[in-house]
Amino acid sequence: MRPWRLVSVSLVLLTASIAAADTQSKPNLVFILTDNQGAWTLGCYGNPDIRTPNIDRMAAQGVRFTRALSSNAVCSPTRATFLTGLIPSQHGVHCFLDPKYMMGPEAYNTLAEFTTLTEVLHGAGYTCGLSGKWHLGDNMRPAKGFSFWITKPDGSTREFYDQQVIEDGKLRIEEGYTTELWTRKGVEFIETNKDKPFCLFLAYNGPYVLGNMMLKPSRNRHAEYYRGKHFASFPVDAMHPWQHANKQFHNQQVAMERTACEVSGVDDGVGEIMAALDRLGLADNTLVAYAADQGWMGGQNGIWGMGDHTRPIGAHELMMQIPLIFRHPGKIPAGKTSDILVSNYDFLPSVLNYMGLGDKMPKKPKSPGRDFSPVLRGEDVAWDDVVFYEMETARAIRTAQWKYVARFPSGPYELYDMQADPRERFNLFGQPGTEATQAQLAKQLDEFFAAHADPQYDLWKGGRSKARRITQ
């Protein structure tokens, strides 16, 4: 062989080697997001009744955040926040999205004006796929950054069986359990893209646990196990006077059973995804994140549901507390927990920094999100234990000790000492001796929204919402 041919072959091999090394250096991302799930429904968060062995195992193999809160009480706004790092008064989605914006002539992607997680990853060479619930508009067409897209035409869930889905730009009926469909399509996406960097957004519409289906038994494989079971984790209590919707579910055995079944159904899917990563040799190069869009209450304090199911709009801790778990064998230390207060608006900057893409974090609008990625690497991080929340007329600030809730324009207001009263049973607002605390928290709350809210989406200052409002 001539010398120049040797040089040519060597260059080709070197180029291929560099390309392979670059591919291997980019961790894949599997982001599993569930619908209406309080952290308390999982075994790894202390639930004694509901079987979640796969999620529990994921937590045992990674880092679990014990105080992760959502910035809103319903799914469209919180999903928008996970994907953009922005709060509702920045991205404009304050409540669950109207069906007319998901399908039909008025359909549009409510995130089109922003740079999302999948756009950043696509620009960095990732193939991105959605399997599951979108609920952010223009559902028939893949959003920017996605090349794989199977979803549902609506946001709410009436049932999990024999439902309409969107695949290849067409509507069809899925004859079976949609929780299993999203898992199956997620596995197919991983298998197809196993040789290149990928991001799977596995967005379950379960456990959901709302609507008339809650008065019907589940049809999944867990139904027999939970039938007639006593659920110590679901308090049987008098209904809260603020309960506005979901009154028919209170203290109902069938609703508790249905919740348990659908939580365990999602857990089955998580197990299959993890098994696929192991089978394909991808586990050590894949960051898996598990979270819920917002919290959910199953009878605690006499409330069933989320913040939109009370009047006035609620800001209870369990409406906000979500599971947040990360696993990356060999990179994230196993069996760790973190007690820092984090929000879903912290998710995007943290994931991008962990994946080596922190410089790609969108600069405008400026996210209030902070970077907790050092925690994922087992390092200490300087952290201010404070998070913020907004749901139309309600805003809240949560610190290590206190929660203060304000409602526009004239209350009611709430103040809780979260260390002495973690169940939020005693409203201290207006009580003697709390004046300085109230004033300081109100000041912090106002300053946060003054710094971050976009005037066009600031409802407290006459702005608009991209979604139909449920309160005025």
Secondary structure as the mmCIF struct_conf table of DSSP 4:
data_model
#
loop_
_struct_conf.conf_type_id
_struct_conf.id
_struct_conf.beg_label_comp_id
_struct_conf.beg_label_asym_id
_struct_conf.beg_label_seq_id
_struct_conf.end_label_comp_id
_struct_conf.end_label_asym_id
_struct_conf.end_label_seq_id
HELX_RH_AL_P HELX_RH_AL_P1 PRO A 3 SER A 25
BEND BEND1 LYS A 26 LYS A 26
STRN STRN1 ASN A 28 ASP A 35
BEND BEND2 ASN A 36 ASN A 36
HELX_RH_3T_P HELX_RH_3T_P1 ALA A 39 THR A 41
BEND BEND3 LEU A 42 LEU A 42
HELX_RH_3T_P HELX_RH_3T_P2 GLY A 43 TYR A 45
TURN_TY1_P TURN_TY1_P1 GLY A 46 GLY A 46
BEND BEND4 PRO A 48 ILE A 50
HELX_RH_AL_P HELX_RH_AL_P2 PRO A 53 ALA A 60
TURN_TY1_P TURN_TY1_P2 GLN A 61 GLN A 61
BEND BEND5 GLY A 62 GLY A 62
STRN STRN2 VAL A 63 PHE A 65
BEND BEND6 THR A 66 ARG A 67
STRN STRN3 ALA A 68 LEU A 69
BEND BEND7 SER A 71 VAL A 74
HELX_RH_AL_P HELX_RH_AL_P3 CYS A 75 THR A 84
BEND BEND8 GLY A 85 GLY A 85
HELX_RH_AL_P HELX_RH_AL_P4 PRO A 88 HIS A 91
BEND BEND9 CYS A 95 CYS A 95
HELX_LH_PP_P HELX_LH_PP_P1 PHE A 96 ASP A 98
HELX_RH_3T_P HELX_RH_3T_P3 PRO A 99 TYR A 101
TURN_TY1_P TURN_TY1_P3 MET A 102 MET A 102
BEND BEND10 MET A 103 GLY A 104
TURN_TY1_P TURN_TY1_P4 PRO A 105 GLU A 106
TURN_TY1_P TURN_TY1_P5 THR A 110 GLU A 113
BEND BEND11 PHE A 114 PHE A 114
HELX_RH_AL_P HELX_RH_AL_P5 LEU A 117 GLY A 123
TURN_TY1_P TURN_TY1_P6 ALA A 124 GLY A 125
STRN STRN4 THR A 127 GLY A 132
BEND BEND12 LEU A 136 GLY A 137
TURN_TY1_P TURN_TY1_P7 ASN A 139 MET A 140
BEND BEND13 ARG A 141 ARG A 141
HELX_LH_PP_P HELX_LH_PP_P2 PRO A 142 ALA A 143
TURN_TY1_P TURN_TY1_P8 LYS A 144 GLY A 145
STRN STRN5 PHE A 146 THR A 151
BEND BEND14 PRO A 153 PRO A 153
BEND BEND15 GLY A 155 SER A 156
BEND BEND16 ARG A 158 ARG A 158
BEND BEND17 PHE A 160 PHE A 160
STRN STRN6 TYR A 161 GLU A 167
TURN_TY1_P TURN_TY1_P9 ASP A 168 GLY A 169
STRN STRN7 LYS A 170 TYR A 177
HELX_RH_AL_P HELX_RH_AL_P6 THR A 178 THR A 192
TURN_TY1_P TURN_TY1_P10 ASN A 193 ASP A 195
BEND BEND18 LYS A 196 LYS A 196
STRN STRN8 PHE A 198 PRO A 207
BEND BEND19 GLY A 211 GLY A 211
HELX_RH_3T_P HELX_RH_3T_P4 ASN A 212 LEU A 215
BEND BEND20 LYS A 216 LYS A 216
BEND BEND21 ASN A 220 ASN A 220
TURN_TY1_P TURN_TY1_P11 ARG A 221 HIS A 222
HELX_RH_AL_P HELX_RH_AL_P7 ALA A 223 TYR A 226
TURN_TY1_P TURN_TY1_P12 ARG A 227 GLY A 228
TURN_TY1_P TURN_TY1_P13 ALA A 232 SER A 233
BEND BEND22 PHE A 234 PHE A 234
HELX_LH_PP_P HELX_LH_PP_P3 ALA A 238 HIS A 240
TURN_TY1_P TURN_TY1_P14 PRO A 241 TRP A 242
STRN STRN9 GLN A 243 GLN A 243
BEND BEND23 ALA A 245 ALA A 245
HELX_RH_3T_P HELX_RH_3T_P5 LYS A 247 PHE A 249
TURN_TY1_P TURN_TY1_P15 HIS A 250 ASN A 251
HELX_RH_AL_P HELX_RH_AL_P8 GLN A 253 ARG A 279
TURN_TY1_P TURN_TY1_P16 LEU A 280 GLY A 281
HELX_RH_3T_P HELX_RH_3T_P6 ALA A 283 ASN A 285
STRN STRN10 THR A 286 ALA A 292
BEND BEND24 ASP A 293 GLN A 294
STRN STRN11 MET A 297 GLY A 298
BEND BEND25 GLY A 299 GLY A 299
HELX_RH_3T_P HELX_RH_3T_P7 GLN A 300 GLY A 302
STRN STRN12 TRP A 304 GLY A 305
HELX_RH_3T_P HELX_RH_3T_P8 GLY A 307 HIS A 309
STRN STRN13 THR A 310 THR A 310
BEND BEND26 ARG A 311 PRO A 312
HELX_LH_PP_P HELX_LH_PP_P4 ILE A 313 GLY A 314
HELX_RH_AL_P HELX_RH_AL_P9 GLU A 317 MET A 320
STRN STRN14 GLN A 321 ILE A 322
STRN STRN15 LEU A 324 ARG A 327
TURN_TY1_P TURN_TY1_P17 PRO A 329 LYS A 331
BEND BEND27 ILE A 332 ILE A 332
HELX_LH_PP_P HELX_LH_PP_P5 PRO A 333 PRO A 333
TURN_TY1_P TURN_TY1_P18 ALA A 334 GLY A 335
STRN STRN16 LYS A 336 SER A 338
BEND BEND28 ILE A 340 ILE A 340
STRN STRN17 VAL A 342 SER A 343
HELX_RH_3T_P HELX_RH_3T_P9 ASN A 344 ASP A 346
HELX_RH_AL_P HELX_RH_AL_P10 PHE A 347 TYR A 354
TURN_TY1_P TURN_TY1_P19 MET A 355 GLY A 356
HELX_RH_3T_P HELX_RH_3T_P10 GLY A 358 LYS A 360
BEND BEND29 MET A 361 MET A 361
BEND BEND30 LYS A 364 PRO A 365
HELX_LH_PP_P HELX_LH_PP_P6 LYS A 366 SER A 367
HELX_RH_AL_P HELX_RH_AL_P11 SER A 373 LEU A 376
TURN_TY1_P TURN_TY1_P20 ARG A 377 GLY A 378
STRN STRN18 VAL A 386 MET A 391
TURN_TY1_P TURN_TY1_P21 GLU A 392 THR A 393
STRN STRN19 ALA A 394 THR A 399
BEND BEND31 ALA A 400 GLN A 401
STRN STRN20 TRP A 402 ARG A 407
TURN_TY1_P TURN_TY1_P22 PHE A 408 SER A 410
STRN STRN21 GLU A 414 ASP A 417
TURN_TY1_P TURN_TY1_P23 MET A 418 ALA A 420
TURN_TY1_P TURN_TY1_P24 PRO A 422 ARG A 423
BEND BEND32 PHE A 426 PHE A 426
TURN_TY1_P TURN_TY1_P25 PHE A 429 GLY A 430
TURN_TY1_P TURN_TY1_P26 PRO A 432 GLY A 433
HELX_RH_AL_P HELX_RH_AL_P12 GLU A 435 HIS A 452
HELX_RH_3T_P HELX_RH_3T_P11 PRO A 455 TYR A 457
HELX_RH_3T_P HELX_RH_3T_P12 LEU A 459 LYS A 461
TURN_TY1_P TURN_TY1_P27 GLY A 462 GLY A 462
BEND BEND33 LYS A 466 ALA A 467
BEND BEND34 ILE A 470 ILE A 470
#
